[in-house]
Structures are given as C-alpha cells and as structure tokens.
Amino acid sequence: MRIDEVMEQNKRFLQERQPSVIGHAPRKQLAVVTCMDCRLVQMFESALGIQRGDVVEMRTAGATISVPERAGGANDLIRSIAGSVYLLGVREVMVIGHTECGLAHANPIALTSAMQALGVDPDALIKREGLRDVNGLLAWLGAFHDVHMNVREVVQAIRTSPFLPKLPVHGLVIDIITGKLEIVDRAAA
C-alpha cells in the first residue's frame, strides 16, 4: 500500500531535514485557489515563486465551485476563504485554473462506468440527490467546458459572496506544460 511508502519517506525526511518553525498566517497575505491535479505538484509553487508559509493554498477539483453550490455563496471554498481572511489575515485571492483540466473534458460515460466499476450506482445517486440525469451529476462534480470562463465565474462567486469582505480577487490560468500564467480577470486596483 502507498501508505507504507509515505511513512518510509517521512522517516528519511525527518532524518535529513528539520523544517523551520513558521507562523500559520501567510506572509504574503494571499490565498490561492487552484486545482488538485497531480501535475501541478511542485511546478505550481515554482511558477508562482511561492514557498512554504507564503500563501494559503486551497485545492479543489477544477479550482471550481460546482454550479449548484455557487448560489448564495455558502460552500466549502467560500468557508475556507472566509477562515483565511478573518483568522489568518488574507487580503487578496487568486483563482488559478489550468489548461488540460480533467473537469473541462469530463466524459459522462467514463464517469458512470468508473462509478459502477467501484460499486457506486450512478442512477441511484442521481435520484437520491435530485440531480435529474447524468448532466446533473457532472454539474454536481463541477464539470465545465472552458477553463477561462470557469475561472471568471469562480472569481465572481468569491467577489459577490455575502460571507466575504470586498477584497481583490484575480483569475488566472496556468499552462500545465510550461507553467506560464495568463491573467483572465484582474481585480481593479
């Protein structure tokens, strides 16, 4: 199991390094929302020039808020941003999607087949959650078609949330191959 590999690596890590003690408030007063895609690990931080302790980093599938959860602004991402603003001193937010995102190309047949292969009945889930059909299931998952549009919509959901103060919220897209950042929505100064 992978847990054994992780624990072995942790032993080596502890023998080789002793990380410095740092505070929990981000030095740059910045929260970064990005995708959980494994291709972003290590490359993402280098591309942004951030290090341990610089920012609050939040990872979700697709760096998104699913459409059903956007209304009213009460969802896990908004709650996490609120905690970072009110408790950790965050004063700026960046939403950073990426090219070639799996949620931008979610295939309903592949999704339902994978669910069935792992013992989950997609039709029963759709019925129980009132999702109407497989498209509702994709919407619940957070699937989208255009990463740029999705980033803009998430930025807008954060900006208009009644749970957050007015603060700069920017939207960017990172190229998953090169690491190049593109601004798609820059907050007014």
C-alpha positions in Angstrom: 0.0 0.0 0.0 1.1 3.6 -0.7 0.8 4.5 3.0 3.9 2.3 3.7 5.9 4.2 1.0 4.8 7.5 2.5 5.8 6.5 6.0 9.2 5.3 4.8 9.7 8.6 3.0 8.7 10.5 6.1 11.4 8.7 8.1 14.0 9.7 5.6 12.7 13.3 5.5 12.9 13.6 9.3 16.5 12.3 9.3 17.6 14.7 6.5 15.8 17.9 7.4 14.3 19.9 10.3 11.9 22.4 8.8 12.0 25.8 10.5 9.1 26.8 12.7 6.9 29.4 11.0 3.6 31.0 11.8 0.3 29.9 10.4 -0.6 33.4 8.9 0.6 33.6 5.2 3.5 36.1 4.8 2.1 37.4 1.5 -1.5 37.7 2.9 -2.6 35.8 -0.2 -5.0 32.9 -0.7 -4.5 30.8 -3.8 -7.3 28.6 -5.1 -6.1 26.0 -7.6 -6.8 22.5 -8.9 -5.9 19.3 -7.2 -4.3 18.0 -10.5 -1.2 16.0 -9.6 0.7 17.6 -12.5 0.7 20.9 -10.5 2.6 19.5 -7.5 5.9 21.3 -7.1 5.7 23.0 -10.6 2.9 25.3 -9.4 4.7 26.8 -6.4 7.9 27.4 -8.5 5.9 29.0 -11.3 4.3 31.4 -8.8 7.5 32.0 -6.8 5.9 30.9 -3.5 7.4 28.9 -0.7 6.2 27.3 2.5 4.5 29.9 4.6 3.9 32.4 1.8 0.2 31.7 1.0 -2.8 29.8 2.0 -3.2 27.2 -0.8 -6.6 25.7 -1.4 -7.0 22.8 -3.9 -10.3 21.7 -5.3 -11.3 19.6 -8.3 -11.0 22.1 -11.2 -10.3 25.1 -8.9 -14.0 25.5 -9.1 -17.2 25.7 -7.1 -19.8 23.4 -8.6 -22.7 25.3 -10.2 -25.3 24.0 -7.7 -23.2 25.3 -4.8 -22.5 28.8 -6.2 -25.9 30.3 -5.4 -25.8 32.1 -2.0 -22.1 31.7 -1.6 -22.3 29.2 1.3 -19.9 26.4 0.2 -16.7 24.8 1.4 -14.4 27.0 -0.7 -16.1 30.3 0.4 -15.9 29.0 4.0 -12.2 28.2 3.7 -11.5 31.6 2.1 -13.5 33.3 4.9 -11.4 31.5 7.5 -8.2 32.6 5.9 -9.4 36.2 5.6 -10.8 36.6 9.2 -8.4 34.3 11.1 -5.2 34.4 9.1 -5.1 37.9 7.6 -5.5 37.1 3.9 -6.2 40.3 2.0 -6.1 39.1 -1.6 -7.2 36.0 -3.5 -6.1 34.3 -6.8 -8.1 31.7 -8.5 -5.8 29.7 -10.8 -7.2 27.2 -13.2 -5.1 25.2 -15.7 -5.0 24.1 -19.2 -5.9 20.4 -20.0 -8.1 20.2 -16.8 -9.8 16.9 -16.5 -13.1 18.5 -15.4 -13.1 20.5 -18.7 -13.3 17.2 -20.5 -15.3 15.1 -18.2 -16.9 12.2 -20.1 -20.3 11.1 -18.7 -19.9 7.5 -19.9 -16.4 7.2 -18.4 -17.7 8.8 -15.2 -20.6 6.5 -14.7 -18.6 3.4 -15.8 -15.9 4.2 -13.2 -18.6 4.6 -10.6 -20.2 1.3 -11.4 -16.8 -0.5 -11.5 -16.2 0.8 -8.0 -19.6 -0.3 -6.7 -21.4 3.0 -6.8 -24.8 3.1 -8.7 -24.8 6.5 -10.5 -28.6 6.3 -11.2 -29.3 5.8 -7.5 -27.1 8.7 -6.6 -28.7 10.9 -9.3 -32.1 10.0 -8.0 -31.2 10.4 -4.3 -29.6 13.8 -4.8 -32.2 15.1 -7.2 -29.7 15.6 -10.0 -32.2 14.7 -12.8 -29.7 13.0 -15.1 -26.0 12.4 -15.8 -25.6 16.1 -16.8 -26.8 17.0 -13.3 -24.2 14.6 -11.9 -21.5 16.3 -14.0 -22.7 19.7 -12.7 -22.5 18.4 -9.1 -19.0 17.2 -9.8 -18.1 20.7 -11.1 -17.5 19.8 -14.7 -17.1 22.7 -17.2 -16.2 23.3 -20.8 -14.0 26.4 -20.8 -11.3 26.9 -18.1 -11.2 30.6 -18.7 -14.9 31.0 -18.3 -14.9 28.8 -15.2 -12.2 30.9 -13.6 -14.1 34.1 -14.3 -17.3 32.5 -12.8 -15.5 31.4 -9.6 -13.9 34.8 -9.2 -17.3 36.4 -9.5 -18.8 33.9 -6.9 -16.0 34.9 -4.5 -16.4 38.6 -5.1 -20.1 38.6 -4.6 -20.2 36.2 -1.6 -22.0 37.8 1.4 -19.6 35.9 3.7 -16.6 37.8 2.5 -15.4 41.4 2.6 -14.6 43.3 -0.6 -11.0 42.4 -1.4 -9.0 41.9 -4.6 -9.8 38.6 -6.4 -7.9 37.8 -9.5 -8.4 35.0 -12.0 -5.6 33.3 -13.9 -4.9 30.2 -16.0 -1.6 28.3 -15.8 -0.3 26.3 -18.7 0.1 22.7 -17.4 3.0 22.1 -19.7 5.1 25.3 -19.5 3.9 26.9 -16.2 3.1 30.2 -18.0 0.5 32.2 -16.2 -2.3 34.2 -18.1 -4.4 36.7 -16.3 -8.1 36.3 -17.3 -9.6 38.6 -14.7 -7.6 41.2 -12.8 -9.2 43.0 -9.8 -9.4 46.7 -10.0 -6.6 48.5 -8.1 
